[in-house]
């Protein structure tokens, strides 16, 4: 835009320093419009950046909600004018991070989320006039819900369902039917329950229901497998705890082999496997041994002793020829008794005397007795089999070429001896150890490098900085394209007039000065045109003033 400056010596001198408001008022209409639009655009950009920064990051409010609870929470958030987002296909609800705790407390006061499992809170909404059957059914539903909540609090259980069969107890029945229960568990992927945890669930359910026998509780998993022990299942095979014990034994032996050989052959150059045959059978044997006391030094212990003696005699009778000599009684015998009972009859002369004696002795001695009761330990290792594969040795020459060299027979023998010692090898038990040397095949890994513009880190960074960057770019364009030119025009210093002359008009458009006395401009340059106009104004000020006066009055040139 060319500005032609004319001077009129008859007009008063315009002050050299004008205020900013006066300069803005003197701007053309188009420049004023650009300035107003630029300022409005900058204000909009600043407001947008303020709102975006105050909104902040979104965090999870609730996750894994049912469709019913999710819909109720979204309706409540809409009423509270809280912004929200969905994540994981609608399974999680996100709100601004600064409002998570506040929103949770407000939703809790409104009773949300209710959850798909209800407990004893069903009893809070008891209606007037409900029957005894409805009251008993409500209590059963509440008890099932409380048991479900308790079971799902376990770390390995994702979801659970509890079914209770509570028969109606009547005092007129002679035999009351006992309650039963069934529990269906949904486990997290890769997690299981051991036997003690299953027993804990059974005990929890049976203890919560009066007169329920733990044997009346059945526990199943999501595949339909029965987890509780049944009488027909005993002896069918190893249970989970026994299998876990076998795995622990095998893992322990394998770890010993790796810890012993990895420093020798290097990491990732060894593969080992140990198989353990474990005997879980329970046997008990009782044996008794009797040994007599033998030898002179053997201790003899008398348990009981009994001795019986009997003796008797009869008078001598006369016999033989009558006379003084033959009528004398016989003399008593003086011979010792060597038998238990030996009658002695002596005859002397004509008479004989009879006598007898008996002696019984019984002695009972203690006899050695040994009683042995042998119980074999459960879980004893019957046999171990170990297999070890060692990679070839890798060597690099001076030129940097890598080659693989097999191990020698002596090295294989040493490794075999180390493996035998690490697992406690026993020949009489039937253990076996096999060590071989073979090259490992390493599959080449194709490293596909993603381009820079497809890397996840860069994408997240661009997403995080896209909004503020775009707003900043818009602000820069508005400032340099609309605001800055208008402000430069308004703040530009006024040109200094010639001494004794004053500027009285500013012409926006380029004007041609007609007249025979006006010399032709030498060139199209604005500077030259400005110099020519100044020269004309100096030489013929009256003519220039008349031309300007005609323009102001709307007269034709």
Secondary structure, 3 states (H helix, E strand, C coil): CCCEEEECCCCCCCCCCCCHHHHHHCCCHHHHHHHHHHHHHHHHHHHHHHHHHHHCCEEEEEECCCHHHHHHHHHHHHHCCCCEEEECCCCEEEEEHHHHHHHHHHHHHCCCCCCCCCCHHHHHHCCCCCCHHHHHHHHHHHHHHHHHHHHHCCCCEEEEEEEEECCCCCCCCCCCCCCEEEEEEEECCCCCCCHHHHHHHHHHHHHHCCCCCHHHEEEECCCCCECCCCHHHCCCCCCHHHHHHHHHHHHHHHHHHHHHHHHHHCCCCEEEEEEEEEECCCCEEEEEEEECCCCCCCCCCEEEEEEEEEEEEEEEECCCCCCCCCCCCCCCCCCCCCCCECCEEEEECCEEEEEEEEEEEEEEECCEEEEEEEECCCCEEEEEEEEEEECCEEEECCCCCEEEECCCHHHHHHHHHHHHHHHCCCCCCCCEEEEEECCCCCCCCCCCCCCHHHCHHHHHHHHHHHHHHHHHHHHHHHHHHHHHHHHHHHHCCCCCCCCCCCEEEEECCCCCCCCCCCCCCCCCCHHHHHHHHHHHHHHCHHHHHHHHHHHHHCCCC
